[in-house]
Amino acid sequence: MEKWERWTANPEIPDKLYLQALIDDKDGLRLVFMDADENTYTFLFDGLVQSYRNTDEGTLFKTLKHLYKHYDPDFFSDWTLFKVSDSSYLKWLAEESENIYETVYDIQHYVFLTSNDVVEVISTEPPILIS
């Protein structure tokens, strides 16, 4: 069963963020967020990003059911940054890659849960906050 935990990249970042941009270029994967006061926060994944996906949160019925069943709504409704262990996404990727990376790297599943988007990143390194 997937286990979600809140993740704090920096204690000064507000709990709730809104996705403004997702940029995948030669510098790495950048996720740009804004808070309610229109302050911008950019997360850069510059390590080995094995996979990422961006899904409209309204289509993730199974994930939302899991969260409501196993966690209090206060745990996830006003929070954006999570790490997931025992992740079905990570298991799928390990299966697809025939576990080529799992023996070499400590791979993590990061989730950015917003009111409109759910961005998931599987990476060997946590993102760097660059703003």
Backbone hydrogen bonds, N-H to C=O, Kabsch-Sander energy under -0.5 kcal/mol:
donor,donor_aa,acceptor,acceptor_aa,energy
3,K,85,S,-2.5
4,W,2,E,-0.5
5,E,83,K,-2.3
7,W,81,L,-2.5
9,A,7,W,-0.6
13,I,10,N,-2.0
17,L,15,D,-0.5
18,Y,34,M,-2.3
20,Q,32,V,-3.6
21,A,32,V,-1.7
23,I,30,R,-3.0
25,D,23,I,-0.6
25,D,28,G,-2.1
28,G,25,D,-1.9
29,L,45,F,-2.2
30,R,23,I,-3.5
30,R,28,G,-0.6
31,L,43,F,-2.6
32,V,21,A,-2.8
32,V,30,R,-0.5
33,F,31,L,-0.5
33,F,41,Y,-3.2
34,M,18,Y,-2.3
35,D,39,N,-1.9
38,E,35,D,-2.0
41,Y,33,F,-2.6
43,F,31,L,-2.8
44,L,128,I,-2.9
45,F,29,L,-3.2
45,F,43,F,-0.5
46,D,44,L,-0.8
49,V,47,G,-1.0
50,Q,48,L,-0.8
50,Q,122,I,-2.0
51,S,122,I,-1.3
53,R,120,E,-2.2
55,T,118,V,-2.1
57,E,116,N,-1.5
59,T,56,D,-2.1
60,L,57,E,-1.0
61,F,59,T,-1.3
64,L,60,L,-2.7
65,K,61,F,-2.7
66,H,62,K,-2.2
67,L,63,T,-2.4
68,Y,64,L,-2.7
69,K,65,K,-2.3
70,H,66,H,-2.1
71,Y,67,L,-2.1
75,F,72,D,-2.2
76,F,72,D,-0.6
76,F,73,P,-0.7
77,S,73,P,-3.1
79,W,76,F,-1.1
80,T,15,D,-1.4
82,F,111,V,-2.5
83,K,5,E,-2.3
84,V,109,H,-2.5
85,S,3,K,-2.6
91,K,87,S,-2.2
92,W,88,S,-2.4
93,L,89,Y,-2.3
94,A,90,L,-2.5
95,E,91,K,-2.3
96,E,92,W,-2.5
97,S,93,L,-2.3
98,E,95,E,-0.9
99,N,94,A,-2.9
100,I,97,S,-1.1
103,T,99,N,-0.7
104,V,101,Y,-1.4
105,Y,101,Y,-2.7
107,I,105,Y,-1.0
108,Q,123,S,-2.8
109,H,84,V,-0.6
110,Y,108,Q,-0.6
110,Y,121,V,-3.1
111,V,82,F,-2.8
112,F,119,V,-2.9
113,L,80,T,-2.9
113,L,111,V,-0.6
114,T,112,F,-0.7
114,T,117,D,-2.9
118,V,55,T,-2.3
119,V,112,F,-2.1
120,E,53,R,-2.8
120,E,118,V,-0.6
121,V,110,Y,-2.6
122,I,51,S,-3.1
123,S,108,Q,-2.1
123,S,121,V,-0.6
124,T,48,L,-1.8
128,I,44,L,-2.9
130,I,42,T,-2.9
130,I,128,I,-0.7
131,S,42,T,-0.5
